[in-house]
Amino acid sequence: MLANIPLMIVPFIIYNVLALGITATSGSNDVWQNEIFSLGMLSGATWVMTLGELMITFALLLLFVEIMKSTRIGANSIIDHLLSTFVFVAFLVEFLLVADAAHPVFFILMVITLVDVLAGFSVTIRAAGRDVSLY
């Protein structure tokens, strides 16, 4: 059953805990612009990673795992796709109705979740089509 839990719920929860929780208590302007680390490059430039960029990178890694999960065929894959769709709907509703969610980081996370839903259905349909041979 744990395999059916959509991983894209993790960035959704983290965003809500950090953005809604921190801004509600501290009045901080934009928590996603906080610098996590910086690295001096050989070119002399400094590469800076912000919390928002780290969150998007984390979500992209989870998207890869979700696409790998979508290659499974069976009743569990249908449940997984349904739950992923619910996560996307939660992202969309929050984006439209919650002021703190009207942020570029949240929007990109929502688009990543949409790609998860569309890729999941597409990969499953494609994989299932290979198992069924109609002559």
C-alpha positions as CSV (number, residue, x, y, z in Angstrom):
1,M,0.0,0.0,0.0
2,L,2.9,2.4,0.7
3,A,4.0,2.0,-2.9
4,N,0.7,3.7,-4.0
5,I,1.4,6.9,-2.1
6,P,2.3,9.6,-4.7
7,L,5.7,11.0,-3.9
8,M,4.6,14.5,-5.2
9,I,2.7,14.9,-1.9
10,V,6.1,15.4,-0.2
11,P,6.9,18.7,-1.9
12,F,3.3,19.8,-1.3
13,I,3.6,19.1,2.4
14,I,7.0,20.7,2.6
15,Y,5.9,23.8,0.8
16,N,2.9,24.2,3.1
17,V,4.9,23.7,6.2
18,L,7.7,26.1,5.2
19,A,5.7,28.8,3.3
20,L,2.5,28.9,5.2
21,G,4.0,28.1,8.6
22,I,7.0,30.4,8.6
23,T,5.3,33.4,7.0
24,A,2.3,33.1,9.4
25,T,4.6,33.2,12.4
26,S,7.5,35.4,11.4
27,G,6.0,37.6,8.7
28,S,9.0,36.8,6.4
29,N,8.6,38.1,2.9
30,D,9.9,35.2,0.7
31,V,11.3,32.2,2.4
32,W,12.1,30.6,-1.0
33,Q,14.8,33.2,-1.7
34,N,16.9,32.2,1.3
35,E,20.3,31.1,0.3
36,I,21.1,27.5,1.2
37,F,24.7,27.4,0.1
38,S,27.0,28.9,-2.4
39,L,29.9,27.5,-4.3
40,G,32.9,29.2,-6.0
41,M,33.3,28.0,-9.6
42,L,36.5,27.7,-11.6
43,S,35.3,30.5,-13.8
44,G,35.4,32.8,-10.8
45,A,31.6,33.1,-10.6
46,T,29.7,32.1,-7.5
47,W,26.9,29.6,-7.8
48,V,24.1,30.1,-5.3
49,M,21.4,27.6,-4.4
50,T,18.2,29.1,-2.9
51,L,15.6,27.1,-0.9
52,G,13.2,27.4,-3.8
53,E,15.7,26.0,-6.3
54,L,16.5,23.2,-4.0
55,M,12.8,22.4,-3.6
56,I,12.3,22.3,-7.4
57,T,15.4,20.0,-7.8
58,F,14.0,17.7,-5.1
59,A,10.6,17.6,-6.8
60,L,12.3,16.7,-10.2
61,L,14.1,13.8,-8.6
62,L,10.8,12.6,-7.1
63,L,9.2,13.0,-10.6
64,F,11.8,10.6,-12.0
65,V,10.9,8.0,-9.3
66,E,7.2,8.5,-10.0
67,I,7.8,7.9,-13.7
68,M,9.7,4.7,-12.9
69,K,6.8,3.6,-10.7
70,S,4.3,4.2,-13.6
71,T,5.9,1.4,-15.6
72,R,4.2,-1.1,-13.4
73,I,1.1,-2.7,-14.7
74,G,-1.9,-3.8,-12.6
75,A,-4.6,-2.7,-10.3
76,N,-2.1,-0.9,-8.0
77,S,-1.0,1.4,-10.9
78,I,-4.6,2.6,-11.3
79,I,-4.8,3.5,-7.7
80,D,-1.4,5.2,-7.9
81,H,-2.5,7.3,-10.9
82,L,-5.8,8.2,-9.2
83,L,-3.9,9.4,-6.0
84,S,-1.4,11.4,-8.2
85,T,-4.4,13.1,-9.8
86,F,-5.8,14.0,-6.4
87,V,-2.4,15.5,-5.5
88,F,-2.5,17.6,-8.7
89,V,-6.0,18.8,-7.9
90,A,-4.9,19.8,-4.4
91,F,-2.0,21.8,-5.9
92,L,-4.4,23.5,-8.4
93,V,-7.0,24.3,-5.7
94,E,-4.4,25.7,-3.4
95,F,-2.8,27.7,-6.2
96,L,-6.1,29.3,-7.1
97,L,-7.4,29.9,-3.5
98,V,-4.5,30.5,-1.2
99,A,-2.5,33.7,-1.4
100,D,0.8,32.3,-0.2
101,A,0.6,29.6,-3.0
102,A,0.6,32.3,-5.7
103,H,4.4,31.9,-5.9
104,P,6.6,30.8,-8.8
105,V,8.0,27.9,-6.8
106,F,4.6,26.6,-6.0
107,F,3.5,27.0,-9.7
108,I,6.5,25.0,-10.9
109,L,5.8,22.3,-8.3
110,M,2.2,22.2,-9.6
111,V,3.5,21.8,-13.2
112,I,5.8,19.0,-12.1
113,T,2.8,17.3,-10.6
114,L,0.8,17.7,-13.8
115,V,3.7,16.2,-15.7
116,D,3.7,13.3,-13.2
117,V,0.0,12.7,-13.9
118,L,0.2,13.0,-17.6
119,A,3.4,10.9,-17.9
120,G,2.1,8.3,-15.5
121,F,-1.0,7.7,-17.6
122,S,0.9,7.8,-20.9
123,V,3.6,5.4,-19.8
124,T,1.0,3.0,-18.3
125,I,-1.1,3.1,-21.5
126,R,2.0,2.6,-23.6
127,A,3.3,-0.3,-21.5
128,A,-0.2,-2.0,-21.4
129,G,-0.5,-1.7,-25.1
130,R,2.7,-3.7,-25.6
131,D,1.2,-6.5,-23.4
132,V,-2.0,-6.7,-25.5
133,S,-1.5,-8.0,-29.1
134,L,-4.5,-7.6,-31.4
135,Y,-4.1,-9.1,-34.8
